Amino acid sequence: KAIGALQHAASMEPTGEALALLGEARVDAGELPLAEGTLQQATQKPPVDRGTFLRLAHTAERLGHTRGARSALVDYYSLLDPQDRQALEIARRIADLSTQLGELRPAAEWASRGKQ
């Protein structure tokens, strides 16, 4: 029922916030492919909560969509202060995902950011 109500709300007013809530509900319900698509939409409609990028990355990674997970983390990183401790952790995670993709140069660049 909650997903139905959130779907209705998101269809009436498809803001980033409404879509993010629907995406989270779909994650909680185990509807990961639908959740990923909804969270992707949420990142493209204002207002966008930066945490939506983290939820999208986590969902994409659970689905084995490494490139999508990395892309969402890169977007999230761009919203952080580079000196923020969390930015360092995110940079290291992006480096790990780049390595998984066999992209060693970007992996090294992100790993360097993760050490600053």
C-alpha positions as CSV (number, residue, x, y, z in Angstrom):
1,K,0.0,0.0,0.0
2,A,2.8,2.4,0.8
3,I,4.4,1.9,-2.6
4,G,1.1,2.6,-4.3
5,A,0.6,5.8,-2.3
6,L,4.1,6.9,-3.1
7,Q,3.6,6.0,-6.8
8,H,0.5,8.2,-6.9
9,A,2.3,11.1,-5.1
10,A,5.2,10.8,-7.5
11,S,3.0,10.8,-10.5
12,M,1.1,13.8,-9.3
13,E,4.2,15.8,-8.5
14,P,7.4,14.0,-9.8
15,T,9.9,16.0,-7.7
16,G,13.3,14.6,-6.8
17,E,12.1,14.2,-3.2
18,A,8.9,12.3,-4.1
19,L,10.8,10.0,-6.5
20,A,13.5,9.4,-3.9
21,L,10.9,8.3,-1.3
22,L,9.4,5.9,-3.9
23,G,12.8,4.6,-4.7
24,E,13.6,4.0,-1.1
25,A,10.3,2.1,-0.6
26,R,11.1,0.0,-3.6
27,V,14.5,-0.9,-2.1
28,D,12.9,-1.8,1.1
29,A,10.4,-4.0,-0.8
30,G,13.2,-5.7,-2.6
31,E,12.2,-4.3,-6.0
32,L,15.8,-3.3,-6.8
33,P,15.6,-2.9,-10.6
34,L,12.5,-0.6,-10.2
35,A,14.2,1.2,-7.3
36,E,17.3,1.8,-9.4
37,G,15.3,3.4,-12.2
38,T,13.3,5.5,-9.8
39,L,16.3,6.7,-7.9
40,Q,18.0,7.6,-11.2
41,Q,15.0,9.7,-12.1
42,A,15.1,11.3,-8.6
43,T,18.7,12.5,-9.2
44,Q,17.5,14.3,-12.3
45,K,14.6,16.3,-10.8
46,P,15.0,19.1,-8.3
47,P,15.0,19.3,-5.5
48,V,17.6,16.5,-5.2
49,D,18.8,15.4,-1.8
50,R,22.5,14.4,-2.2
51,G,21.8,11.2,-0.2
52,T,19.8,10.0,-3.2
53,F,23.1,9.5,-5.0
54,L,24.4,7.3,-2.3
55,R,21.2,5.2,-2.3
56,L,21.4,4.9,-6.1
57,A,25.0,3.8,-5.9
58,H,24.2,1.2,-3.2
59,T,21.3,-0.1,-5.2
60,A,23.2,-0.2,-8.5
61,E,26.0,-2.1,-6.8
62,R,23.6,-4.7,-5.3
63,L,22.4,-5.3,-8.9
64,G,25.9,-5.7,-10.2
65,H,25.8,-2.4,-12.1
66,T,29.3,-1.3,-11.2
67,R,29.5,1.5,-13.8
68,G,26.2,3.0,-12.6
69,A,27.3,2.7,-8.9
70,R,30.5,4.5,-9.7
71,S,28.7,7.2,-11.7
72,A,26.4,7.9,-8.8
73,L,29.3,8.1,-6.3
74,V,31.2,10.5,-8.6
75,D,28.1,12.7,-8.6
76,Y,27.8,12.5,-4.9
77,Y,31.5,13.3,-4.4
78,S,31.0,16.4,-6.5
79,L,28.6,17.7,-3.9
80,L,31.0,17.2,-1.0
81,D,33.8,19.4,0.4
82,P,36.9,17.6,-0.8
83,Q,38.4,18.0,2.7
84,D,35.4,16.2,4.3
85,R,36.3,12.9,5.8
86,Q,33.4,11.3,3.9
87,A,34.8,12.6,0.7
88,L,37.9,10.6,1.3
89,E,35.9,7.4,1.9
90,I,33.8,8.0,-1.2
91,A,37.0,8.6,-3.3
92,R,38.4,5.3,-2.1
93,R,35.1,3.5,-3.0
94,I,35.2,5.1,-6.5
95,A,38.8,3.8,-6.8
96,D,37.7,0.3,-5.9
97,L,34.8,0.4,-8.4
98,S,37.1,1.7,-11.1
99,T,39.5,-1.1,-10.4
100,Q,36.6,-3.6,-10.7
101,L,35.8,-2.1,-14.1
102,G,39.5,-2.5,-15.1
103,E,40.0,1.2,-15.4
104,L,43.3,1.5,-13.7
105,R,44.2,5.1,-14.5
106,P,40.9,6.5,-13.0
107,A,41.4,4.0,-10.1
108,A,44.8,5.5,-9.3
109,E,43.5,9.1,-9.5
110,W,40.6,8.4,-7.2
111,A,42.9,6.4,-4.8
112,S,45.1,9.5,-4.7
113,R,42.1,11.7,-3.7
114,G,41.3,9.1,-1.1
115,K,44.6,9.6,0.7
116,Q,44.6,13.4,0.9
